[in-house]
Amino acid sequence: MEFFLPTHVRWDVDFGGRVGRPKRIARQIREIAPQFVELRIEGDKGIDELSAIFTEIHKCNPKIEATVGLTARAVAASRWGYPIIFLWAIEGGDTFSRCLPEDARAVSFAPDEETIHLLPQVLEDFAESGAKELHLPNVNAVRALAAVGHIPVASSGQFREMSRKLNPSRISLVGKRIVVHDFFLCRLLRNVFPDEGGKRVEFSGCEAGSRLAYVDWDGNVYPCDSIPIRLGNLLETPFERIWGSPQRMRVVEAIHSVPVDCDSCIAHSGCRGLAYFASESFDKRESRDSQEVAASSPKSR
C-alpha cells in the first residue's frame, strides 16, 4: 500500500470540560501540513485555546473550519477576524431563527438514534434561515463511547420513518447546500428532493485512515471519528510514525474491502468503518484498543 500522510485532520479540541495539551497537538498537526483542518470546540475552555491553536496551525496555511456550540463566547470568537469558517452545532430542540448568529453561514446537526426524528424540523428551519450550508455528520463514535459507553447510531427503520415525515413542499434548497456524511441518508434525501437533490445534496465520501485522520482531545489518533480504534498518541509519537504503522494500514484495507451499498452498512449509518467495527472484523487487539476510549471517559475518573 502506498504511503501518504493525511491531507484532512478532524480534531476534537475539548470534551466534557477537558482540554489536553492543545498547543503540542496543534504543533504535531502543523508538521504534517494538512490541506484542511476541522476543529470541534464544545465549550468555553476550548474557545479559550482557539487563538493559540490558530496561530500554530495557520503556519501551514490550511483551510480551517470550526464546529462550535451556540454560546456567547463562541459568537464572540467568530468576530475575532481569523480566516476560519464557523459551523454552528444545532442540538436537538433548538430552533435556527432563535439561536443562530445573524451572519451564520453554516450549521451542523448530527442525527442519532435519539434525534433522527428531529431532522424534518431541522431541514425546515434550515430552509427558512439565512444559512447556506447544513452539515449532517455521522455519530462521533469516539465521543459517544467516552460519554455513554455505546454508539447511538440511528437504525435503517428510523431513517425510513423520518423520511415519511419530510414535506418537500415546505423545504426549498434553492441557493443552499447539504453535506451528508451518511451514504444512505444522502441517497434518501436525494430521492425526497429529486429536482434539487442531485445538485444540492452532497455525499462527502469515506476518507477514513487514508486522506482523513481524527485526533481526540487527549491527542489520540484514529482513522476516523466513526472508527474508535486508537492508532497512537501525538504526545508520545510523531504523526508520521503513527500514520505509517501496520495497524493503520490493516484498518484501511479492511474498510475498503467492504462494498459501500451493503446490508451491514445500512444498519450502521451507511458507514463502512462502523459496520466493520460492529461486526468485530478487526482483530482482537485493535478491538481492545478501542475500549480505552470508554475507559478514558470523565465519568470513569
C-alpha positions in Angstrom: 0.0 0.0 0.0 1.4 3.4 -1.0 2.0 5.7 2.0 0.6 9.2 2.2 0.1 11.5 5.1 -3.4 12.7 5.7 -4.5 15.8 4.0 -7.6 16.3 6.2 -7.4 16.3 10.0 -10.5 16.4 12.2 -9.7 17.4 15.8 -11.9 17.4 18.9 -10.2 20.2 20.9 -12.2 19.6 24.1 -14.6 17.2 25.7 -16.7 17.4 28.8 -14.8 20.3 30.1 -11.4 18.6 29.5 -8.7 20.1 27.3 -5.5 18.1 26.9 -2.3 19.7 25.5 -3.7 21.7 22.6 -0.5 23.6 21.7 1.6 20.5 21.4 -1.2 18.7 19.5 -1.5 21.7 17.1 2.2 21.6 16.5 2.1 18.0 15.6 -0.8 18.6 13.2 1.0 21.6 11.7 4.2 19.5 11.0 2.3 17.2 8.6 0.9 20.3 6.7 -2.7 19.1 6.1 -4.7 21.0 3.5 -7.9 21.0 5.7 -8.3 21.1 9.4 -11.7 20.6 11.1 -11.9 21.7 14.7 -14.7 20.7 17.1 -14.9 23.0 20.1 -17.5 22.0 22.6 -17.2 24.6 25.4 -15.6 27.8 26.7 -12.3 26.0 27.6 -11.9 25.0 24.0 -12.7 28.5 22.8 -10.0 29.9 25.2 -7.4 27.8 23.3 -8.6 28.9 19.8 -6.1 31.8 19.4 -3.1 29.6 20.3 -4.3 26.7 18.1 -4.9 29.0 15.1 -1.5 30.7 15.5 0.2 27.3 15.3 -1.9 25.6 12.6 -2.1 28.6 10.3 1.6 28.4 9.7 1.0 25.6 7.1 -1.9 27.6 5.6 -4.7 25.0 5.6 -8.4 25.7 5.2 -9.8 25.7 8.7 -13.3 25.0 9.9 -14.6 25.1 13.5 -17.8 23.5 14.6 -18.8 25.3 17.8 -21.7 25.3 20.2 -24.1 28.2 20.3 -22.5 30.1 23.2 -21.8 33.8 23.8 -18.0 33.0 23.9 -18.2 31.2 20.6 -20.1 34.0 19.0 -17.5 36.5 20.2 -14.7 34.3 18.8 -16.3 34.3 15.4 -15.8 38.1 15.4 -12.1 37.9 16.0 -11.3 38.1 12.3 -9.5 34.8 11.9 -9.9 33.2 8.5 -11.9 30.3 10.0 -15.3 29.1 8.7 -17.6 28.6 11.7 -20.2 25.8 11.7 -22.8 26.3 14.4 -23.8 23.0 16.1 -27.5 22.7 16.5 -28.6 20.4 19.4 -32.0 18.7 19.4 -34.8 21.0 20.1 -33.0 24.2 19.1 -34.7 26.5 16.5 -32.4 28.2 14.0 -34.2 31.5 13.9 -33.9 31.9 17.7 -30.3 31.0 18.3 -28.2 31.4 15.2 -26.0 34.5 14.7 -27.4 36.7 12.0 -24.4 36.2 9.8 -24.2 32.4 10.3 -23.2 30.7 7.0 -23.1 27.1 8.0 -24.8 24.9 10.6 -24.3 21.3 11.7 -26.7 18.7 13.1 -25.6 15.1 13.9 -28.7 12.8 13.8 -28.5 9.8 16.1 -31.0 7.3 17.5 -32.4 9.9 19.8 -32.5 12.9 17.5 -33.2 11.5 14.0 -36.9 12.3 14.4 -36.0 16.0 14.6 -34.3 16.1 11.2 -37.5 17.1 9.3 -37.8 20.2 11.5 -34.1 20.9 11.2 -34.4 20.8 7.4 -37.4 23.2 7.5 -35.6 25.6 9.9 -32.5 25.5 7.6 -34.6 26.3 4.5 -36.1 29.3 6.3 -32.8 30.5 7.8 -30.1 32.7 6.2 -27.6 29.8 6.5 -26.3 28.5 3.2 -24.9 25.1 4.3 -26.2 22.3 6.5 -23.7 19.6 7.5 -25.2 16.2 8.7 -22.2 14.3 10.1 -22.2 10.7 11.4 -22.3 10.0 15.1 -18.9 10.6 16.6 -18.2 7.1 17.9 -15.1 8.1 19.9 -17.1 10.8 21.8 -20.1 8.6 22.2 -18.1 5.7 23.8 -16.4 8.2 26.2 -19.8 9.8 27.1 -22.3 6.9 27.2 -20.4 3.7 26.5 -22.1 2.9 23.2 -22.5 4.3 19.7 -26.1 5.6 19.3 -26.5 5.2 15.5 -30.0 5.6 14.1 -31.4 2.4 12.6 -32.5 2.0 8.9 -36.1 1.8 10.2 -35.7 5.2 11.9 -34.4 6.6 8.7 -37.4 5.3 6.8 -39.8 6.6 9.4 -38.1 10.0 9.3 -38.3 10.2 5.5 -42.1 9.7 5.6 -42.4 12.9 7.7 -40.4 15.0 5.2 -42.6 17.5 3.3 -40.6 18.7 0.2 -43.1 21.4 -0.5 -42.0 23.2 2.7 -38.3 22.8 2.2 -36.6 24.8 -0.5 -32.9 24.1 -1.2 -32.5 26.9 -3.7 -29.2 28.6 -3.0 -28.4 26.1 -0.3 -26.2 23.1 0.2 -26.5 20.0 2.4 -23.3 18.0 3.1 -24.2 14.4 4.2 -21.7 12.0 5.7 -24.1 9.1 5.7 -24.3 7.3 2.3 -27.9 6.1 2.9 -29.2 9.3 4.3 -27.7 11.1 1.3 -29.5 8.7 -1.1 -32.7 9.2 0.9 -32.6 13.0 0.7 -31.8 12.9 -3.0 -34.9 10.8 -3.5 -37.1 13.1 -1.4 -35.8 16.2 -3.4 -35.4 14.7 -6.9 -35.4 18.1 -8.6 -32.7 19.7 -6.4 -31.2 16.7 -4.6 -28.6 15.9 -7.2 -27.2 19.4 -7.1 -27.8 20.5 -3.5 -27.3 17.3 -1.5 -23.6 16.2 -1.4 -22.1 13.0 -0.1 -18.7 13.6 1.5 -17.4 10.1 0.8 -15.2 7.9 3.0 -11.6 9.0 3.6 -11.0 7.1 6.9 -7.4 6.2 7.5 -6.3 7.5 4.1 -6.9 11.2 3.5 -8.6 11.7 6.9 -7.2 11.4 10.4 -9.1 12.0 13.6 -7.5 13.4 16.7 -9.3 13.4 20.1 -8.9 15.9 23.0 -6.0 13.9 24.5 -4.1 13.7 21.3 -5.1 10.1 20.4 -5.2 9.4 16.7 -7.8 7.3 14.9 -8.6 6.6 11.3 -11.9 8.5 11.7 -14.2 9.6 14.4 -16.6 6.8 13.3 -13.9 4.1 13.9 -12.8 4.0 17.6 -9.6 2.1 17.0 -6.7 4.0 18.6 -3.5 4.1 16.4 -1.3 6.1 18.7 -0.9 9.4 20.6 0.6 12.6 19.3 2.1 13.5 22.7 4.2 10.3 22.6 4.8 9.5 18.9 5.2 11.8 15.8 2.2 11.9 13.4 4.2 10.4 10.5 5.2 7.3 12.5 1.6 6.7 13.7 0.3 7.0 10.1 2.9 4.6 8.8 2.0 1.9 11.3 0.9 -1.6 10.1 -2.2 -1.3 12.2 -3.4 1.8 10.3 -2.8 0.0 7.0 -4.8 -3.1 8.1 -7.7 -0.9 9.1 -7.8 0.8 5.7 -7.5 -2.4 3.8 -10.4 -3.9 5.8 -12.6 -0.8 5.3 -12.0 -0.7 1.6 -12.8 -4.4 1.2 -16.5 -3.7 2.0 -19.0 -2.8 -0.7 -20.5 0.6 0.1 -24.1 -0.4 -0.5 -24.4 -3.5 1.7 -26.8 -4.7 4.4 -24.1 -4.5 7.0 -23.5 -0.8 6.4 -27.2 0.2 6.2 -27.5 -0.9 9.8 -24.6 1.3 10.9 -25.3 4.7 9.5 -24.1 3.9 6.0 -20.5 3.8 7.3 -18.2 1.1 6.2 -16.0 1.7 9.2 -18.8 1.4 11.8 -20.1 -1.7 10.1 -16.8 -3.4 10.3 -16.1 -2.3 13.8 -19.6 -3.5 15.0 -19.1 -6.9 13.3 -15.7 -7.4 15.0 -14.0 -7.8 11.7 -10.9 -6.2 13.1 -8.6 -8.3 15.2 -9.0 -8.6 18.9 -6.0 -6.4 19.8 -7.5 -3.5 17.8 -10.9 -4.0 19.5 -9.2 -3.9 22.9 -7.5 -0.6 22.0 -10.9 0.9 21.2 -12.2 0.1 24.7 -9.6 2.6 26.1 -11.9 5.3 24.8 -14.7 4.3 27.1 -12.2 3.9 30.0 -11.0 7.5 29.5 -14.4 8.9 30.0 -14.6 11.7 32.6 -17.2 9.5 34.4 -14.7 6.8 35.0 -12.1 9.1 36.5 
